[in-house]
Amino acid sequence: MTTSADSSFYEIGAGAEIAPNVLLGYRYPGCRLPTKIGTRARIHSGTVIYADTVIGERFTCGHNVTIRAECEIGDRVVILHGCTLEGRLKLGKGVKLMAHIYLPSSTVIGSMVFIGPGTTFLNARYPMREPVVRGATVGNHVVIGGGVTIGPGITIGDNVFIGAGATVLKDIPANSLAYGSPAKHKPLPEKFGTRNDPRQIFCGLDLWDNRPTDDTWQDEDFPGRG
C-alpha cells in the first residue's frame, strides 16, 4: 500500500486485501471523517477512495477506480476497473458495476442491480447552461446493458431490463423492457423473471479469484429474498 500520509485517514474491517498503490481516505479541503470500509474488502491497485465515504462489508474493487467523497455504498458491492463515482451518491446492497462506468453526484441506485460496461449516467440535460444537476434514481433488481446512456433526473423502476446501447431520456416504469435510442419500453416478458439471481449477484465468477466459495449471503437479508 502507498505510504503517503493521506493514506492513513481511513478505517477498515478485518480480512481486507489491499494491493499496493491504493489510496484510502484521500483528504480534500473541508473533509471531515475518515473513509470507512467494512470487513473482507478486496481493493486492487490504482484505486483512490476519498474521505467522508462509507462502504459496507465484502466490498470488491478493481484497478484504477475513483470514488469521491460522501458516497454511501452498501454490502457486497462490486466495482470493476476504470469506474468513476463522483461523490454524494448511493449504491445499495449487491450492486455490480462492470468496467468503465461513470456515475455523477446525486445518483441513487437500489439493491441487486447489474450495470454493464461502458455505461454513462448524466446529470444535466443542458450542461454549462443550467445551474442544477440531477442524477438518476434506479430501483432494485434492475439490469442495464453495456454502453447505455442514462439521462439526468431519470427514474427507473424495480425489475427493469435495459438493452445494450440504449439512450434513456424518460422515466421507465417498473417491470419494463427498455431498448433503442431514444429508448422506448414495453412490459417485461415473463421469461425475464422478477428479480436478479442472487447467486450471480453475490457469487459471480472471477477467473483470478481463488478464494473459497462464500455462501454466507444466504443468511442475509436483501430485497426480493424468498
N, C-alpha and C positions, 0 to 999 in steps of 0.2 A: 504494500500500500504506500501511497505517497507520504512523505514525511513533512509536507507543508504544514505550517501552524494552523491554517484554516481547516485542515482535515480533522482536527480534534473536536470540532463543535458538533458532536453527534452522540446519540445513544442507540445501541443496537443489542438485540437479544442474543441468547446463546445459540451456538451451532451455525454461525454465519460463515460463509465462504466468500471472502473479498479478494479479488485479484489485484495485482499491482496497478498503479496509476489510476486509482479510483479516488475521487474527491467527495467526501461526505461532509455535509454541514457547511457548504460554501457560504462565507459571510459576505453579505451585501450591505450597503448603507441602510441603517434602520432595522436590521434583523434583530429578532428578539429571543427566539428559542432555538435550541439545537434540533437538528434533524433527528427524528425518532423512527426506528425501524424495528419490527418485531423479530421473533425468533426464526432461525433457519433461513435467513436470507442468502441469496446467491447473486453476486453482483460482479459482472465482468469488466475488463479493463476499458479505460477511456470514458467511464461514466462520471457525470457530475450531478450531485443532488444538493440543492440549496437548503439553507437553514429554513426553519419555520414550516417544514414539510413533515407529515406524519404518514408512515407506511405500515401496513399490517403484517401479519405472520406469513411466513413461507413465500416471501417475495422473490421473484426471479427476474433478473435484468441482464440484457445482452450488452454488447460492446457499444461504446460511444453514444450513450443515451444521456440526454439533458432533461432534468426535472427541476423546474424553477420553484420559487418559494410559494408557500401556502397551498400546496397540494394536499388533498386528503385521499389516500389510496388504501383500499380495503385489503382483506386477507387473500392470499393465493393469487395475486395478480402477476401476470407475465407480461413484460415489456421487452420486445426484441430490438436488435441493433438499429442504431441510427434514428430512433424516435426522439421527438422533441415535445415536451409538455411545458407550456408557457407559464404555469403557475396559476394559483387561485382557481383550481378546478377539482372535480371529484370523480373518483372511479370506485365502483362497488366491488363486491367480492367476486373472484373468479373471472375478472376481465382479462382477455388475451389480446394484446396489441402486437401484430406482426411487424415486420421491419419497415422503417422509413415512414412512419405515421406522424402527422402534425396535429396537435391539439392546442387550440388557443385558450386563453383565460376565459373563465365563466362557462366552460363546457362541463356538463354533468352527464355521466354515464352510469347506468344502473349496474346490476349484477349479472353474472353468467353471460357476458357479451363477448362476441368474437368480432374483431375488426381486421380485415385483410390488408396486405402490404400496399404501401404507396397511397393510402387513403389520406385525404386532407380535409380537415374541418376549418371553416372560415368564420370570421367574427364580424364582418362588415360587408353589406351589400355595395356600399359606395366608399371604399377605403380612401382616407385622407379628405373626404368630403362630408362626413357626418361624425359628430362627437361621441356617439355611443357605440360601444362594441358589445356584441351578444354572441355567446357560444350556443351550440346546440344542446338539447336535452334528449337523452336516449334512454329508453326503458330497459326492462330486464329481458334476458333470453333473445337478444337481437343478434342477427348475423349481418355484417356489412362486408361485401366482397372487396377484392383488391381494386385499387385505382379509382375508388369512389370519391366524389366531392360532395361534402355536406355544407349547405349554405348557413348563414348566420341566423340565430334565433329559431331554428327548425326544431320541432318536437317530433320524435319518433317513438311510437307506442311500443308496448310489450310485444314480444314474439313477432317482430318484423324481420323479413329477409330481403336484403337489398342486393341486387345483382351487380356483378363486377362492372366497373366503368360508368356506373350511373351518376347523374348530377341531380342532387336532391335540393330543390329550391322551395318546396312547400311541405307542410306537415304530412306525416304518414301515420294513419290510424293503426291501432293495434291489430295484430293478426292479418297483416297485409304482405303481399309480394310486390316490391317496387323494382322498376327496371327502366333503362333508357336515359336519354339526355335531351331535354329535361325529363326527369323521372315521372312516370305515371304508375298507378298502383291498382291492384285488384285484390280480392280476398285470397288469403293464403291457401293454396291447395292442401287438402287433407294429408297428402303424403309427406308434407314438410313437418308434421307433428306440432306439438305445443310448447316445446322447450328444447334448449340445447342439452346434449348428452353430458351429464356431469362427469362421466369417466373421461371424456375427451377434453372437457374444460380443466379438470383437476389433474389428469394423468396423461397429458399429451406427450407424444414421443419426442425425445431429444436424442439424436444419434450420438452426441458427445456427453451424455449424462449416464453414468454407470451406477448411480446411487440406487439403493434398494427401492422396490416399489413402495409407495406411500399410500395406504388406504385409509388414513385417519380421517379424511374428508367425510367418510360415510357416517361418522358420529357427529358431524357438524350441521348447523342449520344454514340454509340458503334458500332464496326464492325458488319456488317450484318444486321443492323437495316433496317426495312421496308420490 
